[in-house]
Amino acid sequence: MSRVGRIAPVRFRRAFFVLVLAVSAGIAAPSPKAPDLAQVGLPDAAETAKILEQFRQAGIPGEYYLEFQLVAMPRRGETKTFNGRLWGSRNEQGAISRVEVTDAQGGQSRLLIQNGERATVWRFRDGKVTKLDAAAVFAPLIPGIEITAFDLQMPYVYWPDAKVQAVKRVLGRPAHAFLFRAPGPIAQQGKVGAVRAYLDTVYNAMTQTELLDASGRIVKTFSLVSLKTVDHQALPKSVDFRNDVTRDKTRMTLTAAALRLDLGPAPFSPEALAEEIRPPATRIIQID
């Protein structure tokens, strides 16, 4: 398993966005020594905008297919495991992905997640495709897990009110603490007032995020746990989603991947959510 601190800069910078946006090519090399916090200053407005734009453009080159497991670990109760699949690409608006999660009874939840300034999520349920409203994106993908469409979409990196508050150490490295204040339609839902995201100062990789309520209390934390190199690509192998109110946690773990695919437009239209799509026939690499 690759360690966070030993991924070459260009690869580490892109190795996040959960299992949706991850990676660039390159040869692994030891990372430079993490500078002291005193050596890292706050970026000005121009540099802040540059850092965010670089992160928005990060992603797996081409089209790809991923398989993953979700392990729900409630503070009290039984641990449960669910299986998921993801088809990923990019269009003129930004990253787009089709996500399918199967529950213990075999029921399937399908989502099409469009990132970008006009972020949108569609869901297939009860035989029809609907666009999720601002409240529905905060509902669990399936009951019992701590992952929502909002978590996978990460729309806050496009919110207009973004500021760097401080430089703090995360995973042993200095990171810019960005604060993204929720725009009106999101804030009115009462689910999140702001998001604090930590971007490594050298690699521009998001290593942790905190969802804050209107009072500034942390209600949810998302943390990068480990990375894995697959077919010369660094991918996030494990990430944790923790409910800081209930202390329930869900771990998402990558189990298989197929990269550099030609999927065509079929998986990435809302109408296609009503159709069963098979995994690619070849190039799937199992991950241990």
C-alpha positions in Angstrom: 0.0 0.0 0.0 1.3 3.4 -0.9 1.8 5.9 1.8 0.5 9.5 1.5 3.9 11.0 2.0 5.6 9.0 -0.8 3.7 9.9 -3.9 5.3 12.2 -6.4 3.9 15.7 -6.3 2.0 15.7 -9.6 0.4 12.4 -8.7 -0.4 13.2 -5.1 -2.0 16.5 -6.0 -4.7 14.7 -8.0 -5.1 11.6 -5.8 -8.3 12.6 -4.1 -11.8 13.7 -4.9 -12.9 10.5 -3.1 -13.1 7.6 -5.7 -14.6 10.0 -8.2 -11.7 12.3 -9.1 -8.2 10.9 -8.4 -4.8 10.8 -10.1 -2.3 11.7 -12.7 0.4 9.7 -14.2 4.1 9.7 -13.2 6.8 7.7 -11.5 6.7 7.6 -7.7 9.5 9.4 -5.9 10.2 10.3 -2.3 8.3 13.4 -1.3 10.3 16.5 -0.1 10.6 17.1 3.5 7.5 18.8 4.9 8.4 22.5 5.7 7.8 24.0 9.1 4.5 25.8 9.5 6.4 29.0 10.0 7.9 28.7 6.5 4.5 28.6 4.9 2.6 31.8 4.4 -1.0 32.4 3.5 -1.6 32.8 -0.3 -2.9 36.0 -1.6 -6.2 36.2 -3.6 -4.5 35.4 -6.9 -2.7 32.4 -5.5 -5.8 31.2 -3.8 -7.7 31.2 -7.0 -4.9 29.4 -8.8 -4.8 26.6 -6.1 -8.5 26.1 -6.4 -8.5 26.0 -10.2 -5.7 23.4 -10.2 -7.7 21.2 -7.8 -10.9 21.6 -9.8 -9.1 20.3 -12.9 -7.6 17.3 -11.1 -8.9 13.9 -12.1 -8.2 10.5 -13.6 -7.1 10.9 -17.2 -9.7 9.6 -19.7 -12.6 7.3 -18.6 -12.5 4.7 -15.9 -14.4 2.1 -13.9 -14.1 1.4 -10.2 -15.5 -1.1 -7.7 -15.6 -0.4 -4.0 -16.9 -1.6 -0.7 -18.7 0.5 1.9 -18.4 -0.7 5.5 -20.9 1.0 7.8 -19.5 1.1 11.4 -22.1 2.6 13.7 -21.1 3.5 17.2 -23.7 1.1 18.4 -25.1 -1.7 16.3 -23.9 -4.2 13.7 -21.2 -3.5 11.1 -22.6 -3.8 7.6 -20.9 -4.1 4.2 -22.3 -2.8 0.9 -20.9 -3.1 -2.7 -20.6 -0.3 -5.2 -19.5 0.5 -8.8 -18.6 3.7 -10.4 -18.1 4.8 -14.1 -16.2 8.1 -14.4 -15.5 10.7 -17.1 -15.3 14.4 -17.7 -17.4 16.7 -19.9 -17.4 20.5 -20.6 -18.9 21.2 -17.2 -16.5 19.1 -15.1 -16.2 15.6 -13.7 -19.2 13.3 -14.1 -19.8 9.9 -12.6 -22.4 7.1 -12.5 -22.5 5.5 -9.1 -24.3 2.3 -8.1 -24.6 1.0 -4.5 -26.2 -2.4 -3.7 -27.7 -2.9 -0.2 -27.9 -6.2 1.8 -31.2 -7.1 0.2 -29.9 -6.6 -3.3 -31.7 -3.3 -3.8 -29.7 -0.9 -5.9 -29.4 2.9 -5.7 -28.2 4.6 -8.9 -26.9 8.2 -9.2 -25.5 10.4 -11.9 -23.3 13.1 -10.3 -22.3 16.1 -12.3 -19.7 18.4 -10.8 -18.9 21.9 -11.7 -20.4 25.4 -11.3 -23.8 24.0 -12.2 -23.5 20.8 -10.1 -26.4 18.4 -10.5 -27.4 15.0 -9.2 -29.9 12.6 -10.8 -31.3 9.4 -9.1 -33.1 6.4 -10.4 -35.7 5.1 -8.0 -39.1 3.4 -8.3 -38.7 3.1 -12.1 -38.1 6.8 -12.8 -35.2 9.2 -13.0 -35.5 12.5 -11.0 -33.2 15.4 -10.3 -32.3 15.8 -6.6 -33.2 19.0 -4.9 -30.9 20.8 -2.5 -32.2 18.9 0.5 -32.0 15.4 -1.1 -28.3 15.6 -1.9 -27.7 15.4 1.9 -29.6 12.1 2.3 -27.5 8.9 2.6 -26.9 7.0 -0.7 -28.6 4.1 1.0 -29.9 3.9 4.6 -27.3 3.1 7.2 -24.2 4.7 5.6 -22.6 8.1 6.2 -22.0 9.0 2.5 -24.3 11.3 0.6 -24.4 12.7 -2.9 -23.0 15.9 -1.5 -20.0 14.1 -0.2 -19.2 12.5 -3.6 -20.0 15.7 -5.6 -17.9 18.1 -3.4 -19.6 21.1 -4.9 -18.1 23.5 -2.3 -14.9 23.7 -4.3 -16.9 25.9 -6.7 -18.6 28.0 -4.1 -17.7 31.7 -4.7 -16.9 32.6 -1.0 -13.6 30.8 -0.4 -10.9 32.0 1.9 -7.7 30.5 3.4 -8.0 30.9 7.2 -4.7 29.4 8.4 -1.9 26.9 7.8 -2.2 23.7 9.9 -0.5 20.4 10.0 -2.6 17.5 8.7 -1.2 13.9 8.3 2.1 15.4 9.4 2.2 18.0 6.6 1.3 21.7 6.4 -2.0 22.3 4.7 -3.9 25.5 3.8 -7.2 25.5 5.7 -9.8 26.7 3.2 -13.2 27.9 4.4 -16.0 27.7 1.9 -19.2 29.4 3.0 -22.4 27.9 1.8 -24.3 30.0 -0.7 -27.9 30.9 0.1 -29.8 27.9 -1.4 -27.5 25.5 0.4 -27.4 27.4 3.7 -31.2 27.6 3.8 -31.4 23.8 4.0 -29.8 24.0 7.4 -27.5 21.0 6.8 -24.3 22.8 6.3 -23.2 26.4 6.9 -19.7 26.1 5.6 -17.0 23.5 4.7 -13.4 23.6 5.9 -11.0 21.8 3.6 -7.3 21.2 4.1 -5.1 21.3 1.0 -1.5 20.2 1.3 0.7 23.2 0.6 3.1 21.3 -1.6 0.9 18.8 -3.4 -2.4 20.8 -3.5 -4.2 17.6 -2.4 -7.2 17.7 -0.1 -6.4 15.5 2.8 -9.4 16.2 5.1 -12.7 18.1 5.1 -15.0 19.2 7.8 -18.7 20.1 7.3 -19.8 22.8 9.7 -23.3 23.8 10.8 -24.6 27.3 11.0 -23.0 27.7 14.4 -19.6 26.5 13.2 -19.8 23.1 14.9 -18.2 20.2 13.0 -20.9 17.8 12.1 -19.1 15.5 9.6 -15.4 14.8 8.8 -14.0 13.2 5.6 -10.4 11.9 5.8 -8.0 10.3 3.3 -6.7 7.1 4.9 -4.4 5.5 2.3 -3.4 5.4 -1.4 -2.7 2.6 -3.8 -0.8 2.6 -7.1 -2.8 0.8 -9.8 -1.6 0.5 -13.4 0.9 3.4 -12.8 -1.9 5.5 -11.3 -2.1 6.6 -7.6 -5.7 6.1 -6.4 -7.3 6.7 -3.0 -7.6 3.2 -1.6 -9.5 4.0 1.6 -11.4 7.1 2.8 -13.5 7.6 6.0 -16.7 9.5 6.4 -17.4 10.2 10.1 -20.6 11.7 11.6 -19.2 13.8 14.3 -22.6 14.1 16.0 -23.5 10.4 16.2 -19.9 9.1 15.9 -21.0 6.6 13.2 -18.5 6.0 10.4 -18.4 4.6 6.9 -15.2 3.5 5.2 -15.0 3.4 1.5 -12.4 1.0 0.1 -11.4 0.6 -3.5 -11.5 -3.1 -4.6 -11.0 -3.0 -8.4 -10.2 -0.6 -11.1 -10.1 -0.4 -14.9 -8.4 2.7 -16.3 -7.9 4.4 -19.8 -11.2 3.1 -21.1 -13.5 4.3 -23.9 -16.9 4.2 -22.4 -18.7 6.5 -24.7 -21.5 8.8 -23.7 -24.0 5.9 -22.7 -23.3 5.7 -19.0 -23.4 9.5 -18.5 -26.9 10.6 -19.4 -29.7 10.8 -16.9 -31.9 8.6 -19.1 -29.3 5.8 -18.9 -29.8 5.5 -15.2 -32.9 3.4 -15.9 -30.7 0.9 -17.8 -28.4 -1.8 -16.5 -24.8 -1.2 -17.6 -22.3 -4.0 -17.4 -18.7 -3.6 -16.2 -16.0 -3.5 -18.9 -15.1 -6.9 -20.2 -11.4 -6.5 -19.8 -8.7 -4.5 -18.0 -10.2 -4.8 -14.5 -7.5 -5.0 -11.9 -8.3 -6.5 -8.5 -7.0 -4.5 -5.5 -5.9 -6.1 -2.3 
